[in-house]
Amino acid sequence: MNKPSQHDDGFEDRVWEFGCEITFDPAADCFLSPYANDFDQAFTYECPPDHIITGMSSYHDDGFEDRR
């Protein structure tokens, strides 16, 4: 699944596009992964086999003007 983002020059931030899907097991155990990228690096994350992404968060750094 590829979910693109667009940069907003007014806010100097990104807007992400997400979608929803019915899962195969709503009672599955959840876990948190570490950050998938560092500042000024590409964001790439691949779910482990038989896993799905259920949430996402990020941290903005004004010095880098970037998120991780």
Secondary structure, 3 states (H helix, E strand, C coil): CCCCEEEECCCCEEEECCCCCCCCCCCCCCCCCCCCCCCCCCCCCCCCCCCCCCCCCCCEECCCCEEC
